[in-house]
Amino acid sequence: MKKLLLILLTICLVGCSSNEPLTPLKGFLKLEIDKIPSEYENNYNFTDLNIDVYLNKQDYLDEVNKIYSGNFNSEGKITISENLEYTQVYFVDIYTNDNHLSNWTYTDLNLKNGSDGNILITAGNGDYSGTILLQKESRILIGEWNFTGYDGHNHADHDRTEKTKLIINKDFSMSTSENYKTINYTVKYEYQGNSVKYISTTPSDDQYPYSGASASSGGLKNPNGLSIGYDPELKFIHFHDYADEFLLFSK
């Protein structure tokens, strides 16, 4: 009887212990800034770089529920381990307070179990140091901008929409709000770095006043030459849009 009870007790202990959840391995984000761009060296130190870490895309976009928030050291290095799990992909936000320097660069924020090494970074075991390449005048584009005027035209005068604003989101989506003959247009784009991808015109581009538009022609459109950039001296956004116009926006 004693032997039987001992066997049953052993089976119970083995079974119970096998159902206990495994403790996740501790993860590390060991990061190093490649360099501060030469034209910014007199204005910023490595310690001016903030870093926030998020567990998921939505928290990253909304900038809530930070797992970690701090700054790089004077050598441009940081090691983070608190609340991190080994092999987990984290969303990393690096920026100066004025957003002139950051790690905000076009990437696929929906990568599954993947890492781009700049925004989406996998926690390692502490042996590997990831190198971050800083972007100039990119994160500063995020937000709502007011139409200021035209920076030139590629073609003769014609009816144009009344532009009102440009919105650039942290998920790289962007749009302009425009009006023509009581029709409110929303032209959607995707930010891809210095270039921009046209997505759609709502409600439709059928009545949009493109240059040369007529009953038999859709007019002059610019699907492949779109570009955007920020002028830090004038504090303007220069945007070459789908209607082949050179636009200026400011805050």
C-alpha positions as a printed NumPy array, in Angstrom:
array([[  0.   ,   0.   ,   0.   ],
       [  2.838,   2.399,   0.921],
       [  4.553,   1.705,  -2.416],
       [  1.3  ,   2.388,  -4.272],
       [  0.78 ,   5.672,  -2.463],
       [  4.38 ,   6.672,  -3.213],
       [  3.903,   5.949,  -6.924],
       [  0.65 ,   7.95 ,  -7.041],
       [  2.304,  10.86 ,  -5.226],
       [  5.215,  10.844,  -7.662],
       [  2.871,  10.841, -10.673],
       [  0.911,  13.741,  -9.163],
       [  4.052,  15.781,  -8.539],
       [  5.362,  15.186, -12.063],
       [  1.994,  16.008, -13.606],
       [  1.524,  19.152, -11.551],
       [  5.031,  20.45 , -12.266],
       [  4.67 ,  19.867, -16.004],
       [  1.594,  22.14 , -16.085],
       [  3.397,  25.089, -14.54 ],
       [  4.081,  27.875, -17.074],
       [  7.678,  28.405, -18.055],
       [  9.234,  31.695, -17.001],
       [ 10.062,  33.741, -20.136],
       [ 13.747,  34.347, -20.702],
       [ 14.951,  37.856, -19.957],
       [ 15.45 ,  39.981, -23.066],
       [ 17.803,  42.857, -23.831],
       [ 17.741,  45.791, -26.226],
       [ 21.375,  46.748, -26.609],
       [ 21.477,  49.71 , -28.994],
       [ 24.069,  52.13 , -30.305],
       [ 23.65 ,  55.272, -32.424],
       [ 25.787,  55.156, -35.551],
       [ 26.542,  58.887, -35.47 ],
       [ 24.993,  62.321, -35.274],
       [ 24.96 ,  63.774, -38.812],
       [ 27.846,  66.204, -39.243],
       [ 25.642,  69.256, -39.89 ],
       [ 23.902,  68.676, -36.538],
       [ 26.972,  67.941, -34.393],
       [ 27.072,  71.447, -32.911],
       [ 23.411,  71.339, -31.935],
       [ 22.943,  67.889, -30.405],
       [ 24.682,  65.401, -28.145],
       [ 23.851,  61.701, -27.84 ],
       [ 22.169,  62.438, -24.511],
       [ 19.628,  64.61 , -26.366],
       [ 18.183,  61.448, -27.905],
       [ 15.07 ,  60.139, -26.181],
       [ 14.076,  56.488, -26.489],
       [ 10.651,  54.992, -25.817],
       [  9.839,  51.275, -26.105],
       [  6.374,  49.84 , -26.822],
       [  5.034,  46.307, -26.939],
       [  2.702,  46.723, -29.918],
       [  1.972,  48.877, -32.954],
       [ -1.081,  50.678, -31.575],
       [  0.692,  51.754, -28.4  ],
       [  3.587,  52.973, -30.551],
       [  1.259,  55.018, -32.763],
       [ -0.752,  56.423, -29.832],
       [  2.388,  56.85 , -27.675],
       [  0.814,  55.222, -24.626],
       [  1.767,  52.353, -22.272],
       [  5.516,  52.793, -22.609],
       [  7.524,  49.805, -21.409],
       [ 10.594,  51.997, -21.115],
       [ 11.409,  55.69 , -21.507],
       [ 14.854,  57.244, -21.161],
       [ 17.889,  58.631, -22.983],
       [ 21.093,  57.381, -24.581],
       [ 24.352,  57.883, -22.714],
       [ 27.116,  60.267, -23.782],
       [ 28.583,  57.592, -26.082],
       [ 25.285,  57.026, -27.87 ],
       [ 24.679,  53.644, -26.239],
       [ 21.937,  52.11 , -24.127],
       [ 21.061,  48.676, -22.739],
       [ 17.468,  48.021, -21.696],
       [ 16.332,  44.841, -19.962],
       [ 13.51 ,  45.812, -17.625],
       [ 10.2  ,  44.144, -18.595],
       [ 11.645,  42.71 , -21.843],
       [ 11.332,  39.128, -23.067],
       [ 13.886,  37.318, -25.19 ],
       [ 12.976,  37.164, -28.947],
       [  9.995,  39.512, -28.496],
       [  9.773,  42.233, -31.158],
       [  9.405,  45.749, -29.729],
       [  8.51 ,  49.104, -31.28 ],
       [ 11.292,  51.589, -30.59 ],
       [ 10.873,  55.362, -30.864],
       [ 14.058,  57.491, -30.873],
       [ 13.932,  61.272, -31.272],
       [ 15.198,  64.646, -30.114],
       [ 12.719,  66.903, -28.321],
       [ 12.327,  69.04 , -31.452],
       [ 12.091,  65.957, -33.739],
       [ 14.828,  67.126, -36.114],
       [ 16.647,  63.815, -35.562],
       [ 14.921,  60.459, -35.097],
       [ 14.749,  56.823, -36.188],
       [ 11.388,  57.418, -37.942],
       [ 11.936,  55.95 , -41.379],
       [  9.571,  54.139, -43.732],
       [  9.064,  50.491, -42.824],
       [  6.359,  47.835, -42.652],
       [  4.857,  48.248, -39.179],
       [  2.861,  45.056, -39.689],
       [  5.854,  42.735, -39.917],
       [  4.987,  39.409, -38.337],
       [  7.718,  38.007, -36.11 ],
       [ 10.189,  40.188, -37.915],
       [ 12.48 ,  43.113, -37.29 ],
       [ 13.647,  45.982, -39.461],
       [ 16.456,  46.77 , -37.012],
       [ 15.452,  50.421, -36.691],
       [ 11.877,  50.735, -35.383],
       [ 10.932,  47.072, -34.934],
       [ 13.725,  45.506, -32.916],
       [ 13.931,  42.004, -31.441],
       [ 15.125,  41.649, -27.866],
       [ 18.292,  39.577, -27.719],
       [ 20.348,  37.94 , -24.987],
       [ 22.571,  40.968, -24.401],
       [ 25.492,  39.894, -26.572],
       [ 24.439,  41.699, -29.747],
       [ 24.417,  45.478, -30.173],
       [ 22.099,  46.918, -32.826],
       [ 23.17 ,  50.052, -34.694],
       [ 20.605,  52.823, -35.23 ],
       [ 20.878,  55.156, -38.225],
       [ 19.448,  58.573, -37.449],
       [ 17.133,  60.254, -39.944],
       [ 17.2  ,  63.985, -40.593],
       [ 13.979,  66.034, -40.644],
       [ 11.639,  63.029, -40.892],
       [  9.684,  62.712, -37.616],
       [  9.143,  66.473, -37.661],
       [  6.79 ,  65.928, -40.61 ],
       [  4.223,  64.134, -38.423],
       [  1.17 ,  66.241, -37.673],
       [ -1.276,  68.652, -39.285],
       [  0.031,  71.381, -41.609],
       [ -1.726,  74.376, -43.124],
       [ -1.528,  75.239, -46.809],
       [  0.671,  78.314, -47.304],
       [  0.903,  78.655, -51.069],
       [  2.512,  77.392, -54.239],
       [  6.227,  77.   , -54.738],
       [  5.885,  76.963, -58.511],
       [  3.932,  75.303, -61.319],
       [  4.932,  72.864, -64.038],
       [  2.258,  74.137, -66.407],
       [  0.054,  77.094, -67.369],
       [ -2.621,  78.514, -65.108],
       [ -5.865,  76.552, -64.85 ],
       [ -8.624,  75.906, -62.321],
       [ -7.182,  74.517, -59.151],
       [ -8.585,  73.114, -55.947],
       [ -8.433,  75.19 , -52.81 ],
       [ -5.97 ,  73.391, -50.591],
       [ -6.486,  73.659, -46.839],
       [ -4.287,  71.191, -44.962],
       [ -1.863,  68.288, -45.088],
       [ -1.905,  65.545, -42.45 ],
       [  1.021,  63.147, -41.98 ],
       [  0.56 ,  60.274, -39.548],
       [  3.062,  58.189, -37.642],
       [  1.953,  55.076, -39.571],
       [  3.217,  56.778, -42.798],
       [ -0.265,  57.529, -44.138],
       [ -0.824,  61.092, -45.289],
       [ -3.579,  63.106, -46.945],
       [ -4.464,  66.551, -48.267],
       [ -7.839,  68.244, -47.8  ],
       [ -8.976,  70.259, -50.82 ],
       [-12.132,  71.903, -52.202],
       [-13.36 ,  72.648, -55.73 ],
       [-16.84 ,  73.822, -56.771],
       [-18.443,  72.755, -53.466],
       [-16.805,  69.301, -53.629],
       [-14.549,  68.385, -50.715],
       [-11.655,  66.185, -51.808],
       [ -9.365,  64.017, -49.709],
       [ -6.269,  62.882, -51.567],
       [ -4.523,  60.001, -49.796],
       [ -0.833,  59.151, -49.997],
       [  1.786,  57.012, -48.275],
       [  5.023,  58.535, -47.029],
       [  7.989,  56.449, -48.183],
       [ 10.904,  58.63 , -47.188],
       [ 11.785,  61.385, -49.642],
       [  9.315,  59.855, -52.089],
       [  5.538,  59.592, -51.752],
       [  3.085,  57.031, -53.134],
       [ -0.329,  58.153, -54.38 ],
       [ -3.184,  56.019, -52.971],
       [ -6.581,  57.471, -53.917],
       [ -8.787,  60.536, -54.356],
       [-12.112,  60.706, -52.512],
       [-14.919,  60.983, -53.548],
       [-13.395,  60.592, -57.043],
       [-10.837,  62.256, -59.258],
       [-13.28 ,  62.465, -62.198],
       [-14.063,  66.137, -61.568],
       [-10.723,  67.075, -60.03 ],
       [ -9.246,  70.011, -62.026],
       [ -5.989,  68.543, -63.283],
       [ -4.053,  70.591, -65.814],
       [ -5.393,  69.86 , -69.298],
       [ -8.476,  68.081, -67.961],
       [-11.247,  67.749, -70.514],
       [-14.013,  65.383, -71.497],
       [-11.461,  63.164, -73.231],
       [ -8.472,  63.6  , -70.944],
       [ -7.819,  63.013, -67.292],
       [ -5.332,  65.853, -67.33 ],
       [ -1.756,  65.954, -66.132],
       [ -1.159,  63.613, -63.211],
       [  2.073,  62.849, -61.444],
       [  1.964,  59.274, -60.081],
       [  5.712,  58.613, -60.135],
       [  7.38 ,  61.924, -59.311],
       [  5.887,  62.735, -55.917],
       [  8.298,  64.031, -53.291],
       [  8.268,  65.689, -49.902],
       [ 10.808,  67.405, -47.683],
       [ 11.172,  69.767, -44.765],
       [ 13.029,  73.101, -44.846],
       [ 14.424,  73.652, -41.314],
       [ 15.232,  77.314, -41.995],
       [ 11.865,  78.362, -43.42 ],
       [  9.99 ,  75.677, -41.421],
       [  8.   ,  74.745, -44.506],
       [  7.079,  71.408, -46.025],
       [  7.703,  71.257, -49.773],
       [  5.326,  68.778, -51.413],
       [  5.218,  67.837, -55.115],
       [  1.748,  66.311, -55.308],
       [ -0.301,  64.023, -57.574],
       [ -1.714,  67.011, -59.485],
       [  1.865,  67.958, -60.405],
       [  1.828,  71.062, -58.22 ],
       [  4.587,  72.31 , -55.933],
       [  2.917,  73.064, -52.598],
       [  4.065,  74.723, -49.382],
       [  2.673,  73.875, -45.933],
       [  3.482,  75.294, -42.512],
       [  2.196,  75.106, -38.922]])
